[in-house]
């Protein structure tokens, strides 16, 4: 999994994707998501195991996740509710917003 963290005016933005999805676009009717290198990868992204992903998501103010593996990790850890996960084409997508 690729994990990228950025500080913003509104807190920590975390993006996570399954590494093999970078550059791909998934569609489901009118919903489309592109796993762009500029958002999910790049120089500041790191290869991450489940523990690192969970740690990043627990600290996040906002998070975007794309992929079976990373969404599964977040659901299993109780960070993302399974009912909030979207099936987009052949992958899964979830967003997290922590209100403090």
C-alpha positions in Angstrom: 0.0 0.0 0.0 1.1 3.6 -0.6 0.6 6.0 2.2 0.9 9.8 1.7 0.5 12.4 4.5 0.3 16.2 4.0 -0.4 18.9 6.5 -3.1 21.3 5.3 -4.9 24.3 6.8 -7.6 21.9 8.0 -5.3 19.3 9.5 -3.6 16.1 8.3 -4.7 14.8 4.9 -3.9 11.1 4.4 -4.2 9.3 1.1 -3.8 5.6 0.8 -4.1 3.3 -2.2 -3.2 -0.2 -3.2 0.2 0.3 -5.0 -0.9 -1.5 -8.1 -3.8 0.9 -8.7 -1.7 4.1 -9.4 -2.6 5.5 -12.8 -5.9 3.5 -13.1 -9.4 4.9 -13.4 -12.5 3.1 -12.1 -16.1 3.9 -13.0 -19.5 2.9 -11.8 -22.3 4.7 -13.7 -21.8 8.4 -13.1 -19.1 7.9 -10.4 -15.5 7.8 -11.5 -12.2 7.9 -9.5 -8.7 8.1 -10.9 -5.8 6.9 -8.7 -3.5 9.7 -9.7 0.2 9.7 -9.0 0.0 13.3 -8.0 -2.4 12.6 -5.2 -1.7 9.1 -4.0 1.9 8.6 -4.9 4.8 10.9 -5.5 8.0 11.5 -3.6 6.4 11.9 -0.2 4.5 8.6 -0.5 5.9 5.6 1.4 5.3 1.8 1.1 3.3 1.0 4.1 2.1 -2.0 6.0 -1.2 -2.3 7.8 0.1 -0.9 11.1 1.4 2.3 9.3 -1.8 2.7 7.4 -3.9 2.4 10.6 -1.6 4.9 12.4 -1.9 7.4 9.6 -5.7 7.1 9.5 -6.0 7.5 13.2 -4.1 10.8 13.0 -5.9 12.0 9.9 -8.3 14.9 9.7 -9.3 13.8 6.2 -8.4 10.6 4.4 -9.1 9.1 1.0 -8.6 5.4 0.4 -8.7 3.4 -2.9 -8.2 -0.4 -3.1 -9.4 -3.7 -1.7 -6.4 -4.1 0.6 -6.2 -0.6 2.2 -10.0 -0.2 2.5 -10.1 -3.7 4.1 -7.4 -2.7 6.6 -9.4 0.4 7.6 -12.6 -1.5 8.0 -11.0 -4.3 10.0 -9.4 -1.7 12.3 -12.8 -0.1 12.9 -11.8 3.2 11.3 -14.1 3.0 8.3 -17.7 1.5 8.6 -18.3 -1.1 5.9 -21.6 0.6 5.1 -19.7 3.7 4.0 -17.5 1.9 1.5 -18.3 2.5 -2.2 -17.8 -0.1 -4.9 -16.5 1.7 -7.9 -15.8 -0.5 -10.9 -13.5 -3.2 -9.8 -12.2 -1.6 -6.6 -13.4 0.0 -3.3 -13.2 3.6 -2.2 -13.8 5.2 1.2 -13.4 8.7 2.7 -12.8 9.7 6.3 -13.6 13.1 7.9 -12.7 13.5 11.6 -14.6 16.4 13.2 -12.8 17.6 16.2 
